[in-house]
Amino acid sequence: MRVVSSGSRFRSRIGRAVTAASVLAAVAAASAVAAPCTAPDDGGGTAALPPAAPTGSCPNGYLSPSEKFQIVDGLPPGTTIDIAGELTGFAGITAGPGGSLAGEIQDFGAQLAMQMQGAGTLAGYTRSLTMANLTGETHSAPRAAGAAAQSFDTVFHQLQGQLPPGDPDFDLLRITAGTGFGLPSPGHTTLMRFGAGTWNVDSFFDLAYRIDFVGAPGGLLAGRSGSTTGTIRLQLGQAAIFDHLECFGGKDPLKLKGVVSLPSLAGGLYDAVGCKIGKAKKYCTPVAKIVTASSVTVAPLVGQSLVDDYVCYPIRCPKVKITQGIVDQFGPRVLAKLRQKELCVPAQRAP
């Protein structure tokens, strides 16, 4: 194999390959976190896999929040091509019983959107490529169709595709992945019912891959070739976070009267003493929230997932007025003239 020096020839060709580097970097950064994904019920009490993406309810495919595909072998020492990849554009999806997990086999076509960034002697090299002709096969374990929560193992059995001829840098760029090719790629998927006819999808694969490349004659990588193997965590969607409380007004037959003290956490707003408490006015339960319209920009602020229900009682405490700056999903602001109004306590559902 003819080896090109790691000096001037590599650097002399970088300029033509760098196009809108700052824009690509921004796109890569923006796509680094998997967005929430919801999928429609398939009519059988579950969701079809892989879900259609990108769509409004599932804005990205499988991507890596923190890792990148890499080309290392065949490049000069200390030189890499890092690839932020998104497996997306699933099409021609068919499913049937069977597979290595004795559940279901899914076959599909897909695309791999790639944002390439060079390092070492390729510093400054940036390209955006789409490998549009991938074929894939995944296997999933049996799931409890109809259950509100469905959690099951998966395997990426096969994934393969390559760039068509004519690329200025690659005479060959091929990706091969999956357990069926001797590259173990386990995964897991959790479906959570998210309203009528909708499922929240939280899915990942630890995808073992091999990238083969041959540099195009006259191109930046001319005379070079290599085969790099690695493993990358690909994530689609997020775990369903029930970090909101939906509260219902109602009547409580218990005619409660009492006095309570309310020591706060360190750094809390106020340690209240001698607060009078009356009969319950609200019953609250954890929910997730999907904003379908808003007059302000909604920020991706996520809290801790809640488990307990709560009963809220009115309280009357010694007068105090507090001002507190806050940030929630609808933006930063200052809340003024805060006074104690309610005390919410954990509750368990009874028959």
C-alpha positions in Angstrom: 0.0 0.0 0.0 1.4 3.4 -1.0 1.5 5.5 2.2 1.0 9.3 1.9 3.1 11.4 4.3 1.4 13.0 7.2 2.6 16.4 6.3 1.9 18.9 3.6 -0.3 16.7 1.3 -2.8 16.0 4.0 -3.0 19.7 5.0 -3.0 21.1 1.5 -6.4 19.3 0.7 -8.1 20.2 4.0 -9.3 23.6 2.8 -11.6 22.3 0.0 -13.2 19.8 2.5 -14.1 22.4 5.2 -17.5 23.8 4.4 -19.6 25.6 6.9 -17.7 24.0 9.8 -19.3 26.2 12.5 -22.8 25.3 11.2 -22.0 21.6 11.3 -20.5 21.8 14.7 -23.7 23.5 15.9 -25.8 20.8 14.3 -23.8 18.1 15.9 -24.0 19.7 19.3 -27.7 20.2 19.0 -28.3 16.6 18.1 -26.0 15.3 20.9 -29.0 14.6 23.2 -31.8 12.3 22.2 -35.1 14.1 22.2 -38.3 12.5 23.8 -40.0 10.1 21.3 -43.6 9.0 21.2 -45.0 6.5 18.8 -48.6 5.5 18.0 -50.2 2.3 19.2 -50.0 -0.3 16.4 -53.5 -1.6 17.2 -52.2 -4.5 19.3 -51.5 -2.7 22.6 -47.9 -1.8 21.8 -45.8 0.2 19.4 -44.1 -0.9 16.2 -40.3 -0.9 16.2 -38.2 0.9 15.1 -40.6 3.9 15.4 -40.9 6.2 12.4 -38.3 9.0 12.8 -37.8 11.8 12.3 -41.4 13.0 12.9 -42.9 15.7 15.0 -43.4 13.3 17.9 -40.1 11.5 17.5 -37.7 14.2 16.2 -34.5 12.1 15.9 -33.4 8.6 15.3 -30.8 6.6 17.2 -27.9 8.8 18.1 -25.1 8.9 20.6 -25.3 11.4 23.4 -21.6 11.2 24.3 -19.7 8.9 21.9 -18.7 9.0 18.2 -17.9 6.4 15.5 -14.3 6.6 14.6 -11.9 5.9 11.7 -8.4 5.2 13.1 -6.8 2.3 11.3 -5.0 3.4 8.1 -4.5 7.0 9.3 -1.2 8.5 10.6 -0.4 8.0 14.3 -2.5 10.4 16.4 -4.9 11.1 13.5 -8.6 10.2 13.6 -11.9 11.0 11.9 -14.6 11.3 14.5 -18.1 10.8 13.3 -21.3 12.0 15.1 -23.8 9.6 13.6 -27.6 9.4 13.6 -29.4 6.2 12.4 -32.7 7.5 11.0 -35.1 7.5 8.1 -36.4 4.0 8.8 -38.5 2.7 5.9 -39.9 -0.5 4.5 -40.3 -1.9 8.0 -41.6 -5.5 8.3 -42.0 -7.5 11.5 -42.6 -11.2 12.2 -42.2 -13.7 15.0 -38.8 -15.3 15.7 -35.3 -14.1 16.2 -32.5 -14.8 18.6 -34.6 -13.6 21.6 -37.7 -15.7 20.7 -39.9 -12.7 20.2 -40.0 -10.6 17.1 -37.7 -9.8 14.1 -37.8 -6.3 12.5 -36.3 -5.7 9.1 -36.0 -2.2 7.6 -34.0 0.2 5.5 -32.3 3.2 7.1 -30.0 6.1 6.7 -26.9 7.0 8.6 -26.4 10.8 8.8 -22.7 11.5 9.6 -21.0 14.7 10.8 -17.2 14.0 10.3 -14.5 15.9 12.1 -10.8 15.3 11.7 -8.1 15.4 14.4 -4.3 15.3 14.3 -3.0 15.8 10.8 -6.7 16.1 9.7 -7.5 18.9 12.1 -10.0 21.2 10.4 -11.4 18.5 8.1 -15.2 18.6 8.4 -17.8 16.9 6.2 -21.5 16.1 6.3 -22.4 12.8 4.6 -25.5 10.6 4.5 -25.2 6.9 3.9 -28.6 6.3 2.5 -28.8 2.6 1.6 -28.4 0.8 4.9 -30.3 -2.4 5.6 -31.0 -3.4 9.2 -32.4 -6.2 11.3 -33.2 -6.1 15.0 -34.6 -8.7 17.3 -36.8 -8.1 20.4 -37.8 -10.3 23.3 -41.5 -11.1 24.0 -43.4 -8.1 25.5 -46.6 -7.9 27.4 -48.8 -6.3 24.8 -51.6 -4.2 26.4 -49.6 -3.5 29.6 -49.0 0.1 30.5 -45.3 -0.5 30.9 -43.4 -2.8 28.5 -39.7 -3.4 29.1 -37.8 -6.0 27.0 -34.3 -6.8 25.7 -33.3 -6.2 22.1 -30.4 -7.1 19.8 -29.2 -5.2 16.7 -28.6 -8.3 14.6 -27.4 -6.8 11.4 -26.6 -3.4 9.9 -24.7 -2.7 6.7 -24.4 -0.1 4.0 -21.8 1.9 2.1 -21.4 5.2 0.1 -22.2 5.0 -3.6 -19.3 5.5 -6.1 -18.0 8.9 -6.9 -17.2 10.4 -3.5 -14.3 12.8 -3.6 -12.6 11.4 -0.4 -13.7 7.8 -0.2 -13.4 5.1 -2.9 -15.0 2.9 -0.3 -16.8 3.8 3.0 -18.7 0.9 4.5 -20.2 0.2 7.9 -20.9 -3.2 9.2 -22.5 -3.8 12.6 -24.5 -6.3 14.6 -24.4 -9.6 16.4 -25.1 -11.5 13.1 -21.7 -10.3 11.8 -19.9 -11.3 14.9 -20.1 -7.9 16.5 -22.3 -8.3 19.6 -24.8 -5.5 19.9 -27.3 -5.9 22.8 -29.9 -3.3 23.7 -33.1 -2.7 25.6 -36.4 -0.9 25.0 -39.0 0.4 27.4 -42.5 1.5 26.2 -44.6 3.5 28.5 -48.3 4.3 27.8 -48.4 8.0 27.3 -52.0 8.9 26.9 -54.6 7.2 24.7 -53.1 5.5 21.7 -49.5 6.8 22.4 -46.4 5.2 23.7 -43.2 6.9 25.1 -40.2 5.1 23.6 -36.9 4.7 25.5 -34.6 2.5 23.5 -30.8 1.9 23.2 -28.3 -0.4 21.5 -24.6 -0.9 22.4 -23.7 -1.2 18.7 -20.5 -2.9 17.9 -19.3 -1.8 14.4 -16.6 -2.0 11.8 -15.9 0.8 9.4 -13.9 0.0 6.3 -12.5 2.7 4.1 -10.3 3.2 1.0 -9.2 6.7 0.0 -10.3 8.0 -3.4 -7.5 8.5 -5.9 -6.5 12.2 -5.9 -8.4 12.8 -2.7 -7.4 13.7 0.8 -7.2 10.1 1.8 -5.6 8.8 -1.5 -3.4 5.7 -0.9 -4.8 5.0 2.5 -7.2 2.3 3.7 -8.1 0.7 6.9 -10.7 -1.2 9.0 -11.6 0.2 12.5 -13.8 -1.6 15.0 -15.5 0.0 18.0 -18.7 0.1 20.1 -21.0 3.0 20.6 -24.2 3.5 22.7 -27.0 4.6 20.4 -30.1 6.1 22.1 -33.6 6.8 20.8 -36.0 8.7 23.0 -35.8 9.2 26.7 -37.2 7.5 29.8 -40.7 8.7 30.6 -40.3 11.3 33.4 -43.4 11.8 35.5 -42.2 15.0 37.2 -45.4 17.0 37.2 -48.4 16.8 39.5 -52.0 17.0 38.2 -54.3 18.1 41.0 -58.0 17.6 41.4 -60.3 19.6 43.6 -62.9 17.7 45.7 -64.7 17.2 48.9 -63.1 15.5 52.0 -65.4 14.0 54.6 -62.7 14.2 57.2 -63.2 17.4 59.2 -59.6 17.9 60.1 -58.4 20.7 62.3 -54.8 20.8 63.5 -51.6 22.8 64.0 -48.3 21.9 62.3 -44.7 23.2 62.1 -42.9 23.0 58.8 -39.1 22.9 59.0 -37.6 23.4 55.6 -34.6 21.9 53.9 -31.3 23.7 54.3 -31.6 26.8 52.1 -35.4 26.5 52.0 -37.7 29.5 51.9 -38.9 29.6 55.4 -39.3 27.5 58.6 -43.0 27.9 59.4 -44.2 27.4 63.0 -47.8 27.2 64.3 -49.6 26.8 61.0 -53.3 25.8 61.2 -54.4 23.0 58.9 -57.9 22.2 57.7 -59.6 19.5 55.7 -58.2 18.5 52.3 -59.0 20.4 49.2 -57.0 18.7 46.4 -55.8 15.3 45.4 -52.6 15.2 43.1 -51.0 12.5 41.1 -47.8 12.3 39.1 -48.1 12.9 35.3 -45.9 13.7 32.4 -46.6 16.8 30.2 -46.7 17.2 26.5 -46.8 20.9 25.4 -48.9 21.1 22.2 -49.0 24.9 22.1 -47.4 27.8 24.1 -47.2 31.6 23.8 -43.6 31.4 25.1 -40.6 29.3 24.3 -40.6 26.0 26.3 -37.2 25.1 27.8 -36.2 21.4 28.3 -36.1 21.4 32.1 -36.6 18.0 33.6 -37.2 17.2 37.3 -37.1 14.0 39.3 -39.6 11.4 38.4 -42.4 11.3 41.1 -43.9 8.1 42.5 -46.3 9.2 45.3 -49.7 10.7 45.1 -50.4 13.7 47.3 -53.3 15.1 49.3 -53.1 18.9 49.7 -54.5 20.7 52.8 -55.0 24.4 53.2 -52.8 26.0 55.9 -52.8 29.4 57.6 -49.4 30.4 59.0 -48.0 33.5 60.7 -47.9 36.2 58.0 -44.8 36.4 55.9 -44.1 37.6 52.3 -41.3 36.1 50.3 -39.8 37.0 46.9 -38.1 34.2 45.0 -36.5 34.0 41.6 -37.3 30.8 39.7 -36.8 29.1 36.3 -39.2 26.5 34.9 -40.1 25.2 31.4 -41.8 28.5 30.6 -38.9 30.8 31.4 -37.1 32.7 34.2 -38.9 35.2 36.4 -39.4 36.5 40.0 -42.4 35.4 42.1 -43.3 38.1 44.6 -45.6 38.2 47.7 -45.3 34.5 48.3 -47.4 33.2 51.2 -48.1 29.7 52.5 -51.4 28.4 51.1 -51.2 24.6 51.0 -49.4 21.6 52.5 -49.3 18.5 50.3 -48.6 15.2 52.0 -47.8 11.7 50.4 -50.8 9.5 50.0 -51.5 5.9 48.9 -54.4 4.8 46.8 -57.0 2.7 48.5 -59.7 0.5 47.0 
